[in-house]
Amino acid sequence: MNTKKFIGYSVRFMIYALVIFFFIWAIQNQYFNYIFSQSSTFLVLLRQHIEIVLVSSLIAVAIALPAGILITRPRFRKAEWFVSMIVNFGQSIPSLAVLALMMSILGIGFKTAVFALFIYSILPIFRNTVAGINSIDPNMVDAAKGMGMKPSQILFRIELPNAAYSILAGVRTAVVLNIGTAALAYVIGGGGLGVWIFTGIQLFDNGYLISGAVPVTLMAVLADFLLRRLENIVVPKGSRRSVET
């Protein structure tokens, strides 16, 4: 195991250990009373939070992945800097400013929160798609052309399988980012666990605050873990080794 991989595993282990420690501490201090005493409300907020994250993430994947593939085609490469600039601009705007802007255009509610999170999460997927495809050895593509493969065959048999590790890493980053940012949906009436988080802040009630914050944290850690397992299933072993080394 190389040093980079060892450091990565150590950091993840420390994060998981801190989350478990904080979870046990919160239980011992009875900060989860609201989850059990208001379980029906908690389940509604949890469902809203998951829906916001899933819908915004799926839309981001549906837009950013094809855009990243398209911009790496020879005829569109000259426009890469322009598209990247637009996507970077969306990420550079603070999340609260994005929510406020979307609220002034779309009003308040679920669709506004989804659209704002979509804008905020499109960059990691687009950037990793472009980086993953551009990192493929040109000799491999030339060999595929020499074998008589069509551009579509090269894309689906050579480029995407070898760029899958980078693409899935971008999706994982976007999903984890969305889970945390979705708490701000409360500000524009989008619901989610941010309702309890901000209620706890306003009332100085740690019970509400932790009952909302800890599930969001656990969701982010669980999503990161599951998507890493998905990477191990989807990404070819040879591609994983080449990236990790």
Residue pairs with C-beta under 8 A, 6 or more apart in sequence:
1 9
2 244
2 245
4 244
5 244
15 221
16 221
19 217
19 218
19 221
22 214
22 217
23 214
23 218
26 32
26 210
26 214
30 207
31 206
31 207
31 210
31 211
31 214
32 207
32 210
32 211
32 214
33 207
33 211
34 42
34 196
34 207
34 208
34 211
35 42
35 211
35 215
42 196
42 211
42 215
44 191
45 191
45 192
45 193
45 195
45 196
45 212
46 193
46 215
48 110
48 185
48 190
48 191
48 192
49 179
49 182
49 183
49 185
49 191
49 192
49 193
49 194
49 216
49 219
50 219
51 110
52 110
52 113
52 114
52 117
52 178
52 182
52 185
52 190
52 191
52 192
53 117
53 175
53 178
53 179
53 182
53 219
55 114
56 113
56 114
56 115
56 117
56 118
56 121
56 178
56 182
57 117
57 121
57 171
57 174
57 175
57 178
59 114
59 118
60 117
60 118
60 121
60 122
60 125
60 174
61 125
61 171
61 174
63 118
63 122
64 87
64 122
64 123
64 125
64 126
64 129
64 170
65 125
65 126
65 129
65 167
67 83
67 126
67 129
68 125
68 126
68 127
68 128
68 129
68 130
68 133
68 167
69 129
69 133
69 155
69 160
70 76
71 77
71 79
71 80
71 83
71 84
71 130
72 80
72 129
72 130
72 133
72 134
72 159
73 151
80 130
83 126
84 126
84 127
84 130
87 122
87 123
87 126
87 127
88 123
90 98
90 119
90 120
90 122
90 123
91 120
91 122
91 123
93 101
95 116
95 120
95 181
95 184
96 184
96 187
98 116
98 119
98 120
99 112
99 113
99 116
99 184
99 185
99 187
99 188
101 116
102 112
102 115
102 116
102 119
102 188
103 112
103 188
106 112
106 115
108 188
108 189
108 190
109 188
109 189
109 190
110 185
110 190
110 191
112 188
112 190
113 182
113 184
113 185
113 188
113 190
113 191
113 192
114 190
116 188
117 178
117 181
117 182
117 185
120 177
120 178
120 181
121 174
121 175
121 177
121 178
121 181
122 174
124 170
124 171
124 173
124 174
124 177
125 167
125 170
125 171
125 174
126 170
127 170
128 166
128 167
128 169
128 170
128 171
128 173
129 163
129 166
129 167
129 170
131 166
132 162
132 163
132 164
132 165
132 166
132 167
133 159
133 160
133 163
135 163
135 166
136 158
136 159
136 162
136 163
140 158
140 162
141 154
141 158
141 159
144 153
144 154
144 157
144 158
145 154
149 157
149 158
160 167
161 235
161 236
161 239
162 236
162 239
164 231
164 234
164 235
164 236
164 239
165 231
165 235
165 239
165 240
165 243
166 243
168 227
168 230
168 231
168 234
168 235
169 231
171 227
172 223
172 224
172 227
172 228
172 231
175 223
175 227
176 220
176 223
176 224
179 216
179 219
179 220
179 223
180 216
180 220
182 190
182 192
182 193
182 194
182 216
183 192
183 193
183 194
183 197
183 198
183 212
183 213
183 216
184 194
185 191
185 192
185 194
186 192
186 194
186 195
186 197
186 198
187 194
187 198
193 212
193 213
193 215
193 216
194 212
195 212
196 208
196 209
196 211
196 212
197 208
197 209
197 212
197 213
197 216
199 205
199 208
199 209
199 212
200 206
200 207
200 208
200 209
200 210
200 211
200 212
200 213
201 209
231 240
232 240
